[in-house]
């Protein structure tokens, strides 16, 4: 069974940056469209960024121009570079495929203070 392990979260001030990582236990990153999701308290999980096997990326309007998704196929890892962070970016961040979800990882907490 594939495991997804997210890391890199933390507490930052408004305007700060973080780089999240998502390591997969098997080679799935290069052959699937992968996404970063987030879930804020009391809200539904939402997709914020995705990257196809061909390298095409897509972003939610709320993060466009601030977040960048990338991947390293050799390391089976997906990254999310987050710049110009805002308090509304505070959430637990997860990665997964866009369809046929794998078991969710524990996520990584991102907290942006104002």
Residue frames relative to the residue before (quaternion, step in Angstrom):
aa qw qx qy qz dx dy dz
X 1.0000 0.0000 0.0000 0.0000 0.00 0.00 0.00
X 0.4409 -0.7038 0.4934 0.2585 3.54 -0.89 0.96
X 0.1560 -0.7658 0.6174 0.0899 3.53 -1.05 0.84
X 0.1859 -0.7539 0.6228 0.0960 3.53 -1.12 0.81
X 0.0541 -0.8045 0.5914 -0.0125 3.55 -0.77 1.06
X 0.1586 -0.7993 0.5772 0.0524 3.54 -0.54 1.24
X 0.0545 0.7869 -0.6122 0.0551 3.54 -1.14 0.69
X 0.6181 0.5975 -0.3962 0.3225 3.54 -1.33 0.14
X 0.5013 0.6620 -0.4288 0.3558 3.57 1.23 -0.08
X 0.1159 0.7954 -0.5908 0.0694 3.52 -1.32 0.09
X 0.5586 -0.5662 0.4841 0.3646 3.51 -1.38 -0.28
X 0.0679 0.7881 -0.6065 0.0799 3.56 -0.77 1.08
X 0.5008 -0.6203 0.5056 0.3300 3.53 -1.29 0.31
X 0.6709 -0.4607 0.3837 0.4364 3.54 -1.27 0.30
X 0.7715 0.3093 -0.2588 0.4920 3.53 -0.91 1.01
X 0.5654 0.6262 -0.3709 0.3882 3.54 1.25 -0.23
X 0.3697 -0.7204 0.5508 0.2026 3.53 -1.36 0.06
X 0.0174 -0.7566 0.6530 0.0268 3.51 -1.31 0.52
X 0.1872 -0.7496 0.6190 0.1413 3.53 -1.24 0.49
X 0.1862 -0.7923 0.5761 0.0754 3.53 -0.60 1.19
X 0.1616 -0.7656 0.6159 0.0919 3.53 -1.23 0.63
X 0.0810 -0.7633 0.6390 0.0506 3.53 -1.17 0.63
X 0.1036 -0.8113 0.5752 0.0155 3.55 -0.43 1.24
X 0.2152 -0.7697 0.5919 0.1048 3.55 -0.90 1.00
X 0.4829 -0.7030 0.4493 0.2659 3.54 -1.01 0.84
X 0.7612 0.2062 -0.1527 0.5956 3.55 1.29 -0.19
X 0.6362 -0.5519 0.3896 0.3727 3.52 -1.31 0.33
X 0.2377 0.7689 -0.5614 0.1927 3.55 0.00 1.28
X 0.5510 0.6642 -0.3860 0.3260 3.54 1.16 -0.59
X 0.7200 0.4753 -0.2653 0.4304 3.57 0.90 -0.91
X 0.7629 0.3960 -0.1962 0.4720 3.59 1.12 -0.51
X 0.7128 0.3896 -0.2475 0.5281 3.57 1.26 0.01
X 0.4599 -0.5787 0.5708 0.3574 3.50 -1.32 0.30
X 0.1281 -0.8094 0.5726 0.0221 3.53 -0.64 1.18
X 0.1175 -0.8122 0.5694 0.0475 3.52 -1.09 0.68
X 0.3037 -0.6740 0.6332 0.2290 3.49 -1.37 0.36
X 0.1092 -0.7814 0.6142 0.0123 3.51 -0.93 1.04
X 0.0860 -0.7809 0.6102 0.1020 3.55 -1.25 0.27
X 0.1193 -0.7723 0.6211 0.0590 3.50 -1.23 0.60
X 0.1979 -0.7720 0.5988 0.0794 3.51 -0.66 1.19
X 0.6561 -0.5163 0.3556 0.4202 3.61 -1.14 0.48
X 0.8430 0.1699 -0.1451 0.4893 3.54 -0.89 0.99
X 0.6817 0.4520 -0.2826 0.5011 3.57 1.29 0.08
X 0.5589 -0.5899 0.4600 0.3578 3.53 -1.27 0.35
X 0.5789 -0.5575 0.4624 0.3745 3.52 -1.26 0.46
X 0.0667 -0.8062 0.5878 0.0112 3.55 -0.93 0.91
X 0.4568 -0.6563 0.5318 0.2790 3.52 -1.21 0.64
X 0.1405 -0.8173 0.5538 0.0743 3.59 -0.78 0.96
X 0.8064 -0.0250 0.0311 0.5900 3.60 1.10 -0.54
X 0.0291 -0.7944 0.6064 0.0168 3.55 -1.15 0.60
X 0.1156 -0.7693 0.6249 0.0658 3.52 -1.27 0.49
X 0.3496 -0.7514 0.5247 0.1946 3.55 -0.80 1.02
X 0.6724 -0.4693 0.3681 0.4383 3.55 -1.29 0.13
X 0.6810 0.4785 -0.2859 0.4748 3.57 1.17 -0.52
X 0.6032 -0.6075 0.3367 0.3921 3.55 1.29 -0.04
X 0.4712 0.6556 -0.4620 0.3670 3.58 1.23 0.07
X 0.1876 -0.8007 0.5641 0.0743 3.54 -0.98 0.88
X 0.0676 -0.7710 0.6320 0.0393 3.50 -1.27 0.49
X 0.1292 -0.8129 0.5675 0.0206 3.54 -1.05 0.82
X 0.5125 -0.5821 0.5268 0.3479 3.51 -1.23 0.53
X 0.6172 -0.5740 0.3870 0.3740 3.55 -1.08 0.68
X 0.6481 0.5653 -0.3176 0.3995 3.55 1.02 -0.80
X 0.7718 0.3172 -0.1801 0.5209 3.61 1.16 -0.44
X 0.4206 0.7301 -0.4570 0.2850 3.58 1.25 -0.16
X 0.7931 0.2651 -0.2236 0.5007 3.54 -0.88 0.98
X 0.7272 0.3834 -0.2315 0.5203 3.59 1.26 -0.24
X 0.7605 0.3010 -0.1603 0.5527 3.58 1.06 -0.75
X 0.0870 -0.7755 0.6237 0.0448 3.54 -1.20 0.66
X 0.1934 -0.7721 0.5975 0.0977 3.55 -0.80 1.06
X 0.0676 0.7788 -0.6207 0.0603 3.55 -1.06 0.77
X 0.1707 -0.7881 0.5787 0.1218 3.56 -1.23 0.11
X 0.2211 -0.7197 0.6405 0.1512 3.50 -1.35 0.43
X 0.3167 -0.7945 0.4860 0.1798 3.56 -0.17 1.27
X 0.6374 0.5480 -0.3322 0.4279 3.58 0.99 -0.78
X 0.7411 0.3716 -0.2057 0.5199 3.57 1.15 -0.65
X 0.3558 -0.7456 0.4870 0.2836 3.59 1.29 0.00
X 0.5174 0.6420 -0.3834 0.4161 3.54 1.03 0.84
X 0.1781 -0.7433 0.6383 0.0916 3.51 -1.15 0.82
X 0.1896 -0.7940 0.5730 0.0734 3.55 -1.01 0.86
X 0.0968 -0.7463 0.6507 0.1013 3.52 -1.32 0.38
X 0.1549 -0.7696 0.6165 0.0597 3.53 -0.53 1.23
X 0.0720 -0.8108 0.5807 -0.0142 3.54 -0.63 1.16
X 0.0262 -0.7980 0.6010 -0.0369 3.55 -0.65 1.19
X 0.8189 0.2256 -0.1714 0.4992 3.54 -1.30 0.31
X 0.0982 0.8492 -0.5116 0.0861 3.54 0.92 0.91
X 0.2128 -0.7671 0.6001 0.0784 3.50 -1.17 0.81
X 0.6465 -0.5157 0.3727 0.4210 3.61 -1.14 0.40
X 0.6552 0.5222 -0.3218 0.4409 3.61 1.03 -0.67
X 0.5688 0.5653 -0.3937 0.4494 3.60 1.25 -0.01
X 0.4455 0.6979 -0.4493 0.3355 3.58 1.28 -0.13
X 0.3378 0.7068 -0.5451 0.2986 3.56 -0.68 1.15
X 0.4606 -0.5728 0.5609 0.3809 3.51 -1.38 -0.09
X 0.2167 -0.7964 0.5586 0.0827 3.54 -0.79 1.06
X 0.0788 -0.7874 0.6112 -0.0149 3.54 -1.01 0.99
X 0.2008 -0.7300 0.6235 0.1949 3.53 -1.28 0.27
X 0.1371 0.7642 -0.6234 0.0928 3.54 -1.25 0.49
X 0.6167 -0.4840 0.4314 0.4465 3.53 -1.31 -0.02
X 0.5539 -0.6017 0.4501 0.3585 3.55 -1.26 0.23
X 0.7719 0.1454 -0.0972 0.6113 3.56 1.17 -0.51
X 0.8165 0.1840 -0.1625 0.5226 3.55 -1.25 0.42
X 0.1191 -0.8540 0.5046 0.0428 3.49 0.67 1.23
X 0.3727 -0.6563 0.6140 0.2310 3.47 -1.25 0.70
X 0.6606 -0.4545 0.3657 0.4725 3.62 -1.20 0.15
X 0.4574 -0.7056 0.4685 0.2709 3.56 -0.82 0.97
X 0.4389 -0.6659 0.5360 0.2768 3.52 -1.15 0.68
X 0.6910 -0.4810 0.3394 0.4195 3.54 -1.30 -0.13
X 0.4337 -0.7051 0.4554 0.3276 3.55 1.24 -0.32
X 0.2404 -0.7384 0.6048 0.1766 3.52 -1.34 0.11
X 0.3999 -0.7510 0.4842 0.2041 3.55 -0.77 1.09
X 0.0742 -0.7552 0.6506 0.0295 3.52 -0.99 0.96
X 0.0047 -0.7928 0.6083 -0.0373 3.54 -0.76 1.07
X 0.0991 -0.7939 0.5997 0.0158 3.55 -0.72 1.12
X 0.2003 -0.7978 0.5606 0.0959 3.55 -0.56 1.14
X 0.4345 -0.7072 0.5008 0.2454 3.53 -1.10 0.75
